[in-house]
């Protein structure tokens, strides 16, 4: 009986090992060519934990199968700092603070059943007092009357639609709203003169999966025996496939534009993708993830799914970053994230 149990566990473990190996390739394979591999990158943390559990089982039972688990898990260690931070660096004098926040239309449609969310968001922004503020899903309103920002760049054409905005205490030069017409709602950038240095700040909002409330409910509590489960699964997969492919096209164009920059760059915003994704890997190439540099604990920026980090601040290696923070106030479906930076 014990022998049969081990064989069944070995089979399940083998499937999990294969899935984990596939997740390692997810950042490098364009979803346009093979989109399912992106899903394995999405569930990397779960796969890694499962394989650790299997490893413990084989160790307890002194089985040779543990060797494969050990080897595969060792290869995945390089990705851990994308999900768990332990490199705290205290803030330095004369550093510059940047904060990015998907404000979800300032709760225009009352997703959060709480009064005065909009003003609470402004109160939060005033309290944090970042030198550079990037917002996604922002309604074009007169933020200057509610916060202390003199300079602005935004792509708003209508006040009632989701927009991108860069607000700053530093002057904007060579002001450009977007890098191309097709990406006018996806990416904007500004060249800023910050403490005598000129830097380029990109604010992006990559294609969403457009999950509904029922989709999130199913993800949190999948009811396998429910007759509607098959329909729910197929619906979620269809949405993810479309979004993965769309984001891959967006990041290739954005990265091409970034590489032409004469100034050191900082790119932040809502990537709608995990650290083990083609989107993240493409944008991060040659840059530093501020969370890996100075973050602490489990990286989380989206509060509808546990442990999901999809909001980032990436920067040129010329910068040193300190004091990465993820703010757990639920004024949106995203958490704001910030860090301080200084040119080395």
C-alpha positions as CSV (number, residue, x, y, z in Angstrom):
1,X,0.0,0.0,0.0
2,X,2.8,2.4,0.9
3,X,4.6,1.6,-2.4
4,X,1.4,2.4,-4.4
5,X,0.9,5.7,-2.4
6,X,4.5,6.7,-3.3
7,X,3.9,6.0,-6.9
8,X,0.8,8.2,-7.0
9,X,2.6,11.0,-5.2
10,X,5.6,10.6,-7.5
11,X,3.3,11.0,-10.5
12,X,1.7,14.2,-9.1
13,X,5.1,15.5,-8.1
14,X,6.4,14.9,-11.6
15,X,3.6,17.0,-13.1
16,X,4.3,19.8,-10.6
17,X,8.0,19.7,-11.5
18,X,7.3,19.9,-15.2
19,X,4.9,22.8,-14.6
20,X,7.5,24.6,-12.5
21,X,10.2,24.1,-15.2
22,X,7.8,25.6,-17.7
23,X,7.2,28.6,-15.4
24,X,11.0,29.3,-15.6
25,X,10.7,29.8,-19.4
26,X,7.6,32.0,-19.1
27,X,9.6,35.3,-19.0
28,X,11.5,34.5,-22.2
29,X,8.8,33.2,-24.5
30,X,6.5,35.7,-26.3
31,X,2.9,34.8,-25.6
32,X,2.2,35.5,-29.3
33,X,4.0,32.2,-30.1
34,X,2.9,30.1,-27.2
35,X,0.6,31.9,-24.8
36,X,-0.2,28.9,-22.3
37,X,3.3,29.1,-20.9
38,X,2.4,32.6,-19.4
39,X,-0.1,30.8,-17.2
40,X,2.7,28.7,-15.6
41,X,4.6,31.9,-14.9
42,X,1.5,33.3,-13.2
43,X,1.2,30.4,-10.8
44,X,5.0,30.2,-10.1
45,X,4.7,30.8,-6.3
46,X,2.1,28.1,-5.9
47,X,4.2,25.6,-8.0
48,X,7.3,26.4,-6.0
49,X,5.6,25.9,-2.7
50,X,4.1,22.6,-3.8
51,X,7.4,21.3,-4.9
52,X,8.9,22.3,-1.5
53,X,6.1,20.3,0.2
54,X,6.9,17.3,-2.0
55,X,10.6,17.6,-1.2
56,X,9.9,17.5,2.5
57,X,7.8,14.4,2.0
58,X,10.6,12.6,0.1
59,X,13.2,13.7,2.8
60,X,11.0,12.3,5.6
61,X,10.6,9.1,3.7
62,X,14.3,9.0,2.7
63,X,13.5,8.6,-1.0
64,X,15.8,9.2,-3.9
65,X,13.1,11.2,-5.7
66,X,14.2,14.2,-3.6
67,X,17.2,14.8,-5.8
68,X,15.1,16.0,-8.8
69,X,13.1,18.4,-6.5
70,X,16.3,19.8,-5.1
71,X,17.8,20.5,-8.5
72,X,14.6,22.1,-9.9
73,X,14.1,24.2,-6.8
74,X,17.7,25.5,-6.8
75,X,17.2,26.8,-10.4
76,X,14.2,28.7,-9.1
77,X,15.9,30.5,-6.3
78,X,17.0,33.3,-8.6
79,X,13.3,34.3,-8.9
80,X,12.5,34.4,-5.2
81,X,13.6,38.0,-4.6
82,X,10.9,39.1,-7.2
83,X,8.3,37.9,-4.7
84,X,9.9,38.2,-1.3
85,X,12.0,41.2,-0.4
86,X,14.7,41.2,2.4
87,X,17.0,44.0,1.2
88,X,16.0,47.0,3.3
89,X,17.9,50.1,2.6
90,X,17.2,53.2,4.7
91,X,16.3,56.4,3.1
92,X,19.2,58.8,2.2
93,X,19.3,62.6,2.5
94,X,18.4,64.5,-0.6
95,X,16.8,61.5,-2.3
96,X,13.7,61.8,-4.4
97,X,10.4,60.0,-3.7
98,X,8.3,58.5,-6.5
99,X,4.9,56.9,-5.9
100,X,2.7,55.0,-8.4
101,X,-1.0,54.3,-7.8
102,X,-3.8,52.8,-9.8
103,X,-6.6,54.8,-8.3
104,X,-9.5,52.9,-10.1
105,X,-11.3,56.0,-11.3
106,X,-11.4,57.4,-7.7
107,X,-14.1,54.9,-6.9
108,X,-16.5,56.6,-9.4
109,X,-18.8,53.6,-9.6
110,X,-18.8,52.9,-5.9
111,X,-17.0,49.6,-6.1
112,X,-15.9,50.3,-2.5
113,X,-18.9,50.7,-0.3
114,X,-17.4,53.5,1.7
115,X,-18.1,57.2,1.7
116,X,-15.7,59.9,0.4
117,X,-13.0,57.5,-1.1
118,X,-11.9,60.2,-3.5
119,X,-11.0,62.7,-0.8
120,X,-9.4,59.9,1.2
121,X,-7.1,59.1,-1.8
122,X,-6.1,62.8,-2.0
123,X,-5.5,62.9,1.8
124,X,-3.2,59.9,1.4
125,X,-1.3,61.5,-1.5
126,X,-0.9,64.7,0.5
127,X,0.4,62.8,3.5
128,X,3.0,60.8,1.4
129,X,4.0,64.0,-0.4
130,X,5.9,62.2,-3.2
131,X,8.1,64.3,-5.4
132,X,6.9,62.4,-8.5
133,X,3.4,60.9,-8.7
134,X,2.2,58.5,-11.4
135,X,-1.4,57.5,-11.5
136,X,-3.3,55.0,-13.6
137,X,-7.1,54.9,-14.1
138,X,-7.2,58.5,-13.1
139,X,-10.1,60.9,-13.8
140,X,-8.9,64.2,-15.3
141,X,-9.6,66.5,-12.4
142,X,-7.9,69.6,-11.0
143,X,-5.5,67.8,-8.7
144,X,-3.6,71.0,-8.2
145,X,-6.4,72.4,-6.1
146,X,-6.3,69.3,-3.8
147,X,-2.6,68.5,-3.8
148,X,0.7,70.3,-4.0
149,X,1.9,69.6,-7.5
150,X,2.9,72.4,-9.8
151,X,3.8,70.4,-13.0
152,X,1.7,67.8,-14.8
153,X,1.5,65.6,-17.8
154,X,-1.6,63.5,-18.6
155,X,-3.3,61.9,-21.6
156,X,-6.9,63.0,-20.7
157,X,-9.2,64.0,-23.5
158,X,-12.4,63.5,-21.5
159,X,-12.9,64.0,-17.8
160,X,-15.1,60.9,-17.4
161,X,-12.6,58.3,-18.7
162,X,-9.7,56.4,-17.3
163,X,-6.4,58.3,-17.9
164,X,-2.7,58.2,-17.1
165,X,-1.1,61.1,-15.2
166,X,2.4,62.2,-14.1
167,X,2.4,64.9,-11.5
168,X,5.7,66.4,-10.2
169,X,7.3,69.0,-8.1
170,X,10.0,69.2,-10.8
171,X,9.7,71.0,-14.2
172,X,8.7,68.9,-17.2
173,X,10.7,69.4,-20.3
174,X,10.2,68.0,-23.8
175,X,6.6,67.2,-22.7
176,X,5.1,64.4,-24.6
177,X,1.7,62.8,-23.8
178,X,2.3,59.4,-25.4
179,X,4.8,57.5,-27.5
180,X,2.4,56.5,-30.2
181,X,-1.3,56.9,-31.0
182,X,-2.0,53.2,-30.5
183,X,-0.5,53.4,-27.0
184,X,-2.1,56.7,-26.0
185,X,-4.0,55.1,-23.2
186,X,-1.2,52.7,-22.3
187,X,2.0,54.8,-21.8
188,X,3.0,58.4,-21.3
189,X,6.3,59.8,-20.3
190,X,8.0,63.0,-19.1
191,X,11.5,64.3,-19.0
192,X,12.0,65.9,-15.7
193,X,14.7,68.1,-14.2
194,X,15.1,66.6,-10.8
195,X,17.7,68.1,-8.5
196,X,19.8,69.3,-11.5
197,X,19.6,65.9,-13.2
198,X,17.4,65.2,-16.2
199,X,15.5,61.9,-16.0
200,X,12.8,60.3,-18.0
201,X,9.7,58.9,-16.2
202,X,7.4,56.4,-17.9
203,X,3.9,55.8,-16.5
204,X,2.2,52.7,-18.0
205,X,-1.0,50.7,-17.7
206,X,-0.7,47.5,-19.7
207,X,-3.8,45.6,-21.0
208,X,-6.1,44.3,-18.3
209,X,-7.5,40.8,-18.0
210,X,-10.9,42.4,-17.5
211,X,-11.9,39.9,-14.9
212,X,-15.4,40.4,-13.5
213,X,-16.5,40.1,-9.9
214,X,-17.7,36.5,-10.6
215,X,-14.3,35.6,-12.1
216,X,-12.5,36.8,-9.0
217,X,-14.9,34.8,-6.8
218,X,-14.2,31.7,-8.8
219,X,-10.4,32.2,-8.6
220,X,-10.6,32.6,-4.8
221,X,-13.0,29.7,-4.3
222,X,-13.2,27.4,-7.3
223,X,-16.2,25.1,-7.1
224,X,-15.1,22.2,-9.2
225,X,-18.4,20.3,-8.9
226,X,-20.5,23.3,-10.0
227,X,-21.9,22.8,-13.5
228,X,-20.9,26.3,-14.3
229,X,-17.2,25.7,-13.4
230,X,-16.2,24.6,-16.9
231,X,-17.8,27.8,-18.4
232,X,-16.0,29.9,-15.7
233,X,-12.6,28.3,-16.4
234,X,-12.9,28.7,-20.2
235,X,-14.0,32.3,-19.8
236,X,-11.0,33.2,-17.6
237,X,-8.6,31.4,-19.9
238,X,-10.0,33.2,-22.9
239,X,-9.5,36.6,-21.2
240,X,-6.0,35.8,-20.1
241,X,-4.9,34.6,-23.5
242,X,-6.1,37.8,-25.1
243,X,-4.5,40.0,-22.5
244,X,-1.1,38.1,-22.6
245,X,-0.8,38.6,-26.3
246,X,-1.9,42.2,-26.2
247,X,0.6,43.1,-23.4
248,X,3.4,41.4,-25.3
249,X,2.9,43.7,-28.2
250,X,2.6,46.8,-26.0
251,X,5.9,46.1,-24.0
252,X,7.9,45.5,-27.2
253,X,7.0,48.9,-28.5
254,X,7.5,50.6,-25.1
255,X,10.9,49.0,-24.6
256,X,12.0,50.1,-28.1
257,X,11.1,53.7,-27.2
258,X,12.9,53.4,-23.8
259,X,16.1,52.3,-25.5
260,X,16.2,55.5,-27.5
261,X,16.1,57.7,-24.4
262,X,19.0,60.1,-23.9
263,X,18.3,60.2,-20.2
264,X,18.3,57.5,-17.4
265,X,14.8,56.1,-17.1
266,X,12.3,55.1,-14.4
267,X,9.3,53.1,-15.5
268,X,6.4,52.5,-13.2
269,X,2.8,51.7,-13.2
270,X,0.3,48.8,-13.5
271,X,1.8,46.0,-15.6
272,X,-1.2,43.7,-15.0
273,X,1.3,40.9,-15.0
274,X,3.5,39.0,-12.5
275,X,7.3,39.1,-12.0
276,X,7.6,35.8,-14.0
277,X,6.0,37.1,-17.2
278,X,7.2,38.2,-20.6
279,X,5.9,41.7,-20.0
280,X,7.9,42.2,-16.8
281,X,11.0,40.6,-18.1
282,X,11.0,42.6,-21.4
283,X,10.6,46.0,-19.6
284,X,13.0,45.1,-16.8
285,X,15.9,44.1,-19.1
286,X,18.8,46.3,-18.2
287,X,16.9,47.9,-15.3
288,X,16.6,47.3,-11.5
289,X,13.4,46.4,-9.7
290,X,13.1,48.7,-6.7
291,X,11.3,46.0,-4.7
292,X,14.2,43.5,-5.1
293,X,16.6,46.3,-4.1
294,X,14.9,47.6,-1.0
295,X,11.6,45.8,-0.4
296,X,10.7,43.7,2.6
297,X,8.3,40.8,3.0
298,X,5.9,39.4,0.4
299,X,5.4,41.8,-2.5
300,X,1.7,42.5,-2.9
301,X,0.1,45.4,-4.9
302,X,-3.3,44.0,-5.9
303,X,-5.7,43.2,-3.1
304,X,-8.2,41.0,-5.0
305,X,-5.8,38.1,-5.2
306,X,-3.5,37.1,-2.4
307,X,0.2,37.7,-3.0
308,X,-0.2,39.2,-6.4
309,X,2.4,41.9,-7.4
310,X,1.5,43.7,-10.7
311,X,2.5,47.3,-9.9
312,X,6.2,48.2,-10.2
313,X,8.9,50.8,-10.1
314,X,11.9,49.8,-12.3
315,X,14.9,52.1,-12.8
316,X,18.2,52.6,-14.5
317,X,21.2,51.1,-12.6
318,X,22.6,54.6,-12.3
319,X,20.0,55.2,-9.5
320,X,20.2,53.7,-6.0
321,X,16.8,53.1,-4.5
322,X,15.7,53.0,-0.8
323,X,12.7,52.5,1.4
324,X,10.4,50.6,-1.0
325,X,6.8,50.6,0.4
326,X,3.5,49.0,-0.5
327,X,0.6,50.8,1.2
328,X,-2.1,48.5,2.5
329,X,-4.9,51.0,2.6
330,X,-7.8,49.7,0.5
331,X,-8.9,52.8,-1.3
332,X,-8.7,51.0,-4.7
333,X,-8.3,47.4,-5.9
334,X,-4.5,48.2,-6.1
335,X,-2.1,49.3,-3.4
336,X,0.1,52.3,-4.0
337,X,3.8,51.6,-4.1
338,X,6.7,54.0,-3.6
339,X,10.4,54.2,-3.2
340,X,13.1,56.9,-2.8
341,X,15.9,57.1,-5.4
342,X,19.2,59.0,-5.8
343,X,21.7,59.0,-8.6
344,X,24.9,57.2,-7.5
